[in-house]
Amino acid sequence: MPIAVLLGDINVDLLLAIPAYPPEGGEAIANSQVQQLGGSATNTAIGLARMGMAARMIGRVGSDAVGDTALADMAGAGVDTNWISRDPAEPTQTNIVVVSASGERTMFAYRGANARLAPGQIEPDVLEGAGMVHLSGYSLLQSPQRDAAFKLASLAYAAGIPVSLDIPAGVAAEIAQQVRRFAPMLDTVLLGEADIDQMGFATANNIVALGIRAVVVKRGAAGCLLVTAAAATSIPGLAVTVVDTTGAGDAMAAGIIAARLAGLAEDEACQLGATLGALTVGRVGAGLAMPTLREAEALLTTSMTTGRLIDALRAWIGKHTGR
């Protein structure tokens, strides 16, 4: 099976569940606290490994105990960490993730070592055996990490390796110009419905018009919309109780990448992504809590949603897991 190469942030999340969000200057006493591995591309890499896919992570952590834990957790999950460097000055990123009663998350972060990943750390042999390259939108926020992402995308494009970009909620407007710069090298872009307008586009078709082959519009409980120059295909969501939206988009990306590498049809890939996203919002956090294929199979089996895509996915998962 080809390898997925991912570039993006590595951090530790401190998740605080609060009953209500306070006004500025106020206070909120959390109902619970969880500390775990996080980072958009990190979550996707672990999600791929959870599905039995080979994932190679490119990133940077600090020379600190938090970085030690992040590397150990990723390696323990089956992610190739050989391309992750250590920064002597900046710390490993820590995210404060506040989750309200509705399950919606608000994040506060200092990017630390992540932003200092340099293009000199990207060598052509990182693409050995690669079938797809995936970038987190956070990597486009600032240089030198942005330059490293551009170099990796350029090398992949020259080698004929598809490049996907996931645009997390909250940074769409800030990286809109960079998305246009990267567009000629991108095969697939994933983003939320609200982020289309934030980036200055009228519709997803305007993003496709940049030369991007496919845009996957994340629609929460409604699933997603697959948009190409030829058509727009609606992929149904699955009914779940929302606990925490952290990492849902990252899980969707993992499902789409895994299915693409396995040779599934693109609408089937999006259905797997929507299924994994649904599983993720039903639990606390992401990282090592990312779902497995067998969990996806169970949700597809118990869901009231039916149809060709569901049946095809259930059959493929059964075959892939040896059932």
C-alpha positions in Angstrom: 0.0 0.0 0.0 1.4 3.5 -0.9 2.4 5.8 2.0 0.7 9.0 3.0 3.1 11.8 3.8 1.8 14.5 6.0 3.1 17.9 7.0 1.6 20.0 9.7 1.4 20.8 13.4 2.2 18.5 16.4 1.0 19.6 19.8 -0.5 18.6 23.1 -4.1 19.6 23.7 -5.5 20.5 27.1 -9.2 20.1 26.7 -11.5 21.9 29.2 -15.2 21.1 29.1 -17.2 24.2 30.3 -21.0 24.6 30.9 -21.0 28.1 29.2 -18.5 30.4 27.6 -17.8 33.4 29.8 -17.5 37.1 28.7 -14.0 38.6 28.4 -12.7 39.1 31.9 -15.0 36.4 33.3 -14.4 32.9 34.5 -15.6 29.4 33.7 -15.1 26.4 35.9 -14.5 23.3 33.8 -16.5 20.1 34.3 -13.6 18.0 33.2 -10.0 18.2 32.0 -8.2 15.9 29.5 -4.6 16.3 28.2 -3.7 14.4 25.0 -1.8 14.5 21.7 -3.2 16.8 19.0 -2.5 18.8 15.9 -4.5 18.7 12.7 -2.0 16.8 10.6 -1.0 14.7 13.6 -4.6 13.6 14.1 -4.9 12.7 10.4 -1.7 10.7 10.6 -2.9 8.8 13.6 -6.3 8.3 12.0 -4.5 6.7 9.0 -2.4 4.5 11.2 -5.6 3.4 13.0 -6.9 2.2 9.7 -3.8 0.2 8.9 -2.3 2.7 6.5 1.3 3.8 6.5 1.6 7.4 7.6 4.9 9.5 7.5 4.8 12.7 9.5 6.9 15.8 8.8 7.0 18.4 11.6 8.9 19.9 14.5 8.6 19.8 18.3 10.6 21.4 21.1 13.5 19.8 23.0 11.2 19.3 26.0 9.3 16.7 27.8 6.1 17.6 26.0 7.9 16.9 22.7 9.2 13.6 24.1 5.7 12.5 24.9 4.3 13.6 21.5 6.9 11.6 19.6 6.5 8.5 21.8 2.7 8.7 21.4 2.9 9.1 17.6 5.4 6.3 17.2 3.3 4.1 19.5 0.3 4.7 17.3 2.2 3.5 14.3 3.2 6.8 12.7 6.6 7.2 11.1 8.3 10.0 13.1 11.7 9.9 11.5 11.1 13.2 9.7 10.2 15.1 12.8 12.9 17.5 14.1 13.6 19.0 17.5 13.8 22.8 18.0 16.5 23.9 20.5 14.7 27.2 21.4 11.0 27.1 20.9 8.7 24.8 22.9 6.4 22.1 21.6 3.0 23.7 20.9 0.4 23.5 23.6 -3.3 24.1 22.7 -5.9 25.1 25.2 -9.1 23.7 23.8 -12.3 24.9 25.4 -15.4 22.8 24.7 -18.8 24.2 25.4 -22.0 22.3 26.3 -22.9 22.2 22.6 -19.7 20.3 21.8 -18.2 23.2 19.8 -14.5 23.8 20.5 -12.6 27.1 20.8 -8.8 27.0 20.6 -6.0 29.1 22.0 -2.4 28.3 20.9 1.2 29.3 20.8 2.6 27.6 17.7 6.2 27.4 19.0 8.4 24.8 17.3 5.8 24.0 14.6 6.3 27.4 12.9 10.1 26.8 12.7 10.0 23.8 10.4 12.3 24.9 7.6 12.4 24.0 3.9 16.0 22.7 4.3 14.5 19.8 6.3 12.5 18.7 3.3 14.5 16.2 1.2 13.2 14.4 -2.0 13.6 11.0 -0.3 10.8 11.9 2.1 8.5 11.0 -0.8 9.9 7.5 -1.3 6.9 5.2 -1.6 4.4 8.0 -1.3 0.9 7.7 -2.8 -0.4 11.0 -1.5 0.8 14.1 0.3 -1.4 15.9 2.8 -0.9 19.5 4.2 -2.7 21.0 7.2 -3.8 24.6 6.5 -2.1 25.7 9.7 1.2 25.1 7.9 0.4 27.9 5.6 0.2 30.5 8.4 3.8 31.6 8.6 7.3 31.0 7.4 9.5 29.1 7.5 6.9 26.3 7.9 5.0 27.7 5.0 8.1 27.5 2.8 8.6 23.9 3.9 5.1 23.1 2.9 5.5 24.8 -0.5 8.7 22.8 -1.1 7.0 19.5 -0.2 4.0 20.3 -2.4 6.3 21.3 -5.3 8.3 18.1 -5.1 5.1 16.0 -4.9 3.5 17.8 -7.9 6.7 17.3 -9.9 6.6 13.6 -9.0 2.9 13.2 -10.0 1.9 12.6 -6.4 -1.6 14.1 -5.5 -1.5 16.8 -2.8 -4.5 17.5 -0.5 -4.9 20.5 1.8 -7.3 20.6 4.8 -8.3 24.1 5.8 -9.3 24.1 9.5 -12.0 26.4 10.8 -10.7 29.7 12.0 -7.7 30.2 9.6 -9.5 30.3 6.3 -9.4 34.0 5.8 -5.8 34.3 7.0 -4.5 31.7 4.5 -6.7 32.5 1.6 -3.9 34.2 -0.4 -1.6 31.3 0.2 -4.2 28.8 -0.9 -4.3 30.6 -4.2 -0.5 30.4 -4.4 -0.6 26.7 -3.7 -3.6 26.0 -5.9 -1.7 24.8 -9.1 -0.1 22.0 -7.0 -3.3 20.9 -5.2 -5.4 17.9 -6.1 -8.0 18.2 -3.3 -9.0 20.8 -0.8 -11.2 20.2 2.2 -12.9 23.1 4.0 -16.1 24.0 5.9 -19.1 25.6 4.3 -18.7 28.9 6.1 -15.0 29.1 5.1 -15.8 29.4 1.4 -17.1 32.9 2.0 -14.3 33.7 4.5 -11.8 33.0 1.8 -13.5 35.4 -0.6 -15.2 32.8 -2.9 -18.8 32.8 -3.9 -19.0 29.0 -4.2 -16.9 25.9 -4.1 -16.8 25.9 -7.9 -14.8 29.1 -7.7 -12.1 27.2 -5.8 -12.2 24.4 -8.3 -11.7 27.0 -11.0 -8.3 27.8 -9.5 -7.1 24.5 -11.1 -7.9 22.3 -8.1 -9.4 18.9 -9.2 -11.8 18.4 -6.2 -13.1 20.4 -3.3 -14.7 18.6 -0.3 -17.0 20.9 1.6 -17.4 19.8 5.2 -21.1 20.2 6.3 -21.1 18.8 9.9 -24.1 16.6 10.6 -25.2 16.9 7.0 -22.0 15.0 5.7 -20.1 16.7 2.9 -20.3 17.9 -0.6 -17.8 16.6 -3.3 -17.4 19.3 -5.9 -15.5 18.9 -9.2 -15.6 20.7 -12.5 -18.0 18.0 -13.8 -20.4 17.6 -10.9 -21.4 18.2 -7.2 -22.2 15.1 -5.2 -23.8 15.2 -1.8 -22.5 12.7 0.7 -24.9 11.9 3.6 -23.9 12.4 7.3 -24.6 9.9 10.0 -26.7 10.7 13.1 -24.6 10.8 16.3 -24.7 12.7 19.6 -22.1 15.5 19.5 -19.7 15.5 22.4 -16.7 17.4 21.1 -16.0 18.6 17.5 -12.2 18.6 18.0 -10.5 16.6 15.2 -13.7 15.9 13.2 -12.3 17.4 10.0 -9.0 15.7 10.6 -10.7 12.3 10.8 -12.6 13.1 7.6 -9.3 13.9 5.9 -7.9 10.6 7.1 -10.8 8.6 5.7 -10.6 10.3 2.4 -6.8 9.7 2.1 -7.1 6.1 3.2 -9.8 5.3 0.7 -8.0 7.1 -2.1 -4.8 5.1 -1.4 -6.9 1.9 -1.3 -8.3 2.7 -4.7 -11.9 3.3 -3.7 -14.1 5.6 -5.8 -14.1 9.3 -4.7 -17.6 9.4 -3.4 -16.9 6.2 -1.4 -13.8 8.0 0.0 -15.9 11.0 1.1 -18.4 8.6 2.7 -15.7 7.0 4.7 -14.5 10.5 5.7 -17.9 11.5 6.8 -18.3 8.3 8.8 -15.0 8.9 10.7 -15.9 12.5 11.3 -19.2 11.5 12.8 -17.4 9.0 15.1 -15.0 11.7 16.2 -17.6 14.2 17.4 -19.1 11.5 19.6 -16.0 11.3 21.8 -13.6 13.6 23.7 -10.6 15.0 21.8 -8.7 13.5 18.9 -5.1 12.3 18.8 -5.0 8.8 20.2 -8.8 8.8 20.3 -9.1 8.7 16.5 -11.5 6.0 15.3 -10.7 2.7 13.7 -12.2 1.0 10.6 -14.0 -1.5 12.8 -15.7 1.4 14.6 -16.6 2.9 11.3 -18.1 -0.5 10.2 -20.2 -0.7 13.4 -21.6 2.8 12.9 -22.4 2.1 9.3 -24.2 -1.1 10.4 -26.2 0.5 13.2 -27.0 3.8 11.3 -30.4 4.3 9.7 -28.6 5.6 6.6 -28.7 3.2 3.7 -27.7 3.2 0.1 -25.0 2.2 -2.4 -22.2 4.1 -0.7 -22.9 2.7 2.7 -23.1 -0.9 1.3 -19.9 -0.5 -0.7 -18.0 0.9 2.3 -19.3 -1.8 4.6 -18.1 -4.5 2.2 -14.7 -2.9 1.7 -14.1 -2.5 5.4 -15.0 -6.1 6.0 -12.5 -7.2 3.3 -9.8 -4.8 4.5 -10.1 -5.9 8.2 -10.2 -9.6 7.2 -13.9 -10.2 8.1 
